Amino acid sequence: MTTFTLNGKAVSPTATPGDKPLLWVLREELGLTYLFISHDLGVVRHLADRVAIMYLGRIVEQGPVDQVFERPLHPYAAALRDSTLPPDASARSRLNRIDGEMPSALDPPSGCHFHPRCPEVKPICRRCPPAWTLRETARGVACYLYAEAAQSAPLFRPKGMTHVS
């Protein structure tokens, strides 16, 4: 296995139990910030402090990685988490699947892009994209399940999203 030396310490570029991956070591040693894009939620959970979950080009939820993985707010974030293999092989059973067919990114559905596959869909989800709402400190979601109880300060407003007051 290839190793690198950083400040006199040997570090591995891979994420193995007991070793810190090189990206993590560099982040700690040099105070770096990364924008890490991945479909591998296990790697995201291991490397990231914060996570943004996207569906067909729209951010549907974001926040501290532990909160988003432990208590996902958006139905897609929950489905994505539930369809990921747990790291412990003894805890693995049949993976959950997200029902329905993936819509075309070239011709996405109106309203919330996830509505054709969402188990919690409401009529408004089919018509209008949900507003971006702040749910907790430094955590946001774009979902009508939370629109009524939304706080009035946006975390940030992803393109195409409106703010609920």
C-alpha positions as CSV (number, residue, x, y, z in Angstrom):
1,M,0.0,0.0,0.0
2,T,1.2,3.5,-0.9
3,T,1.7,5.9,2.0
4,F,2.5,9.6,2.1
5,T,4.4,11.6,4.7
6,L,2.8,14.7,6.1
7,N,4.6,16.6,8.9
8,G,6.7,13.6,9.6
9,K,3.7,11.2,9.8
10,A,3.0,8.3,7.4
11,V,-0.6,8.6,6.1
12,S,-2.6,6.4,3.8
13,P,-4.6,7.8,0.9
14,T,-7.4,5.2,1.6
15,A,-10.0,5.1,4.4
16,T,-9.3,2.0,6.4
17,P,-10.4,1.2,9.9
18,G,-7.8,2.6,12.3
19,D,-6.2,4.9,9.7
20,K,-7.4,8.3,8.8
21,P,-7.8,8.9,5.1
22,L,-5.4,11.5,3.5
23,L,-8.2,14.0,2.9
24,W,-9.1,14.0,6.6
25,V,-5.5,14.3,7.7
26,L,-4.9,17.2,5.3
27,R,-8.1,18.9,6.5
28,E,-7.0,18.7,10.1
29,E,-3.3,19.5,9.6
30,L,-3.7,22.4,7.1
31,G,-7.2,23.7,8.0
32,L,-8.6,22.9,4.5
33,T,-12.2,22.9,3.5
34,Y,-13.4,20.5,0.8
35,L,-16.4,20.4,-1.5
36,F,-16.7,16.7,-1.9
37,I,-19.3,15.3,-4.4
38,S,-20.1,11.7,-4.1
39,H,-22.8,9.1,-4.5
40,D,-21.2,6.9,-1.8
41,L,-23.0,7.9,1.4
42,G,-20.6,5.8,3.5
43,V,-17.7,7.9,2.3
44,V,-19.7,11.1,2.8
45,R,-20.6,10.2,6.3
46,H,-17.0,9.4,7.1
47,L,-15.4,12.4,5.6
48,A,-17.9,15.3,5.8
49,D,-19.0,17.6,8.6
50,R,-22.0,18.9,6.6
51,V,-23.9,17.3,3.8
52,A,-26.3,18.5,1.1
53,I,-28.6,15.9,-0.5
54,M,-29.6,16.6,-4.1
55,Y,-32.3,15.1,-6.3
56,L,-32.4,15.9,-10.0
57,G,-30.2,19.0,-9.5
58,R,-32.0,20.5,-6.5
59,I,-30.8,20.5,-3.0
60,V,-33.6,18.9,-0.9
61,E,-31.9,18.9,2.5
62,Q,-28.7,20.0,4.1
63,G,-27.1,20.2,7.5
64,P,-24.7,18.5,9.9
65,V,-23.9,15.1,8.5
66,D,-24.8,13.3,11.8
67,Q,-28.2,15.0,12.0
68,V,-29.1,14.3,8.3
69,F,-28.1,10.7,8.6
70,E,-29.8,10.1,12.0
71,R,-33.0,12.1,11.4
72,P,-33.4,12.8,7.7
73,L,-36.2,15.4,7.1
74,H,-36.8,15.0,3.3
75,P,-38.4,11.7,2.1
76,Y,-35.6,11.4,-0.5
77,A,-32.9,11.8,2.1
78,A,-34.5,9.1,4.2
79,A,-34.9,6.8,1.3
80,L,-31.3,7.3,0.2
81,R,-30.1,6.6,3.7
82,D,-32.3,3.5,4.0
83,S,-31.0,2.2,0.7
84,T,-27.3,2.3,1.7
85,L,-25.4,-0.7,3.0
86,P,-24.6,-0.4,6.7
87,P,-20.9,-0.8,7.4
88,D,-21.6,-3.7,9.8
89,A,-22.1,-6.8,7.7
90,S,-24.1,-8.5,10.5
91,A,-26.7,-5.6,10.3
92,R,-27.2,-6.0,6.5
93,S,-30.5,-7.4,5.4
94,R,-32.3,-6.7,2.2
95,L,-31.7,-3.1,1.0
96,N,-34.7,-0.8,0.7
97,R,-35.4,0.5,-2.7
98,I,-36.9,3.8,-3.8
99,D,-40.1,3.0,-5.5
100,G,-40.9,4.3,-9.0
101,E,-38.9,5.2,-12.0
102,M,-36.2,7.9,-12.0
103,P,-37.6,10.9,-14.0
104,S,-35.5,12.4,-16.8
105,A,-33.2,15.2,-15.7
106,L,-33.8,16.8,-19.1
107,D,-37.6,16.9,-18.5
108,P,-38.1,16.8,-14.7
109,P,-41.5,16.7,-13.2
110,S,-43.2,19.9,-12.2
111,G,-43.3,20.9,-8.6
112,C,-41.1,18.9,-6.3
113,H,-39.0,16.7,-8.6
114,F,-39.3,13.8,-6.1
115,H,-43.1,13.8,-6.0
116,P,-43.6,10.9,-8.5
117,R,-41.6,8.6,-6.1
118,C,-42.4,10.2,-2.7
119,P,-44.4,8.1,-0.2
120,E,-45.5,11.4,1.5
121,V,-46.7,13.3,-1.6
122,K,-49.3,16.0,-1.2
123,P,-51.3,17.6,-4.1
124,I,-49.2,20.9,-3.8
125,C,-46.0,18.8,-4.4
126,R,-47.1,18.2,-7.9
127,R,-47.7,21.9,-8.7
128,C,-45.0,24.0,-7.0
129,P,-41.4,23.5,-6.0
130,P,-41.3,23.7,-2.2
131,A,-39.7,26.6,-0.5
132,W,-36.3,26.3,1.3
133,T,-37.0,26.4,5.0
134,L,-34.7,26.5,8.1
135,R,-35.7,23.7,10.4
136,E,-33.1,23.7,13.1
137,T,-29.9,25.6,13.6
138,A,-27.8,25.3,10.4
139,R,-30.2,22.7,8.9
140,G,-32.7,23.2,6.0
141,V,-35.1,21.3,3.9
142,A,-37.2,21.9,0.8
143,C,-40.4,19.9,1.5
144,Y,-44.0,20.7,2.0
145,L,-44.1,18.4,5.0
146,Y,-42.3,21.2,6.9
147,A,-43.6,24.3,5.2
148,E,-46.3,25.1,7.7
149,A,-43.9,25.1,10.7
150,A,-41.1,26.8,8.9
151,Q,-39.0,29.4,10.6
152,S,-38.7,32.5,8.6
153,A,-34.9,32.8,8.1
154,P,-33.4,31.0,5.1
155,L,-30.2,29.0,5.5
156,F,-29.4,29.7,1.9
157,R,-31.7,29.7,-1.1
158,P,-30.7,27.2,-3.8
159,K,-31.4,28.3,-7.3
160,G,-35.1,27.9,-8.2
161,M,-36.2,27.8,-4.6
162,T,-38.2,30.5,-2.9
163,H,-38.3,31.5,0.7
164,V,-41.4,31.0,3.0
165,S,-42.1,33.9,5.3
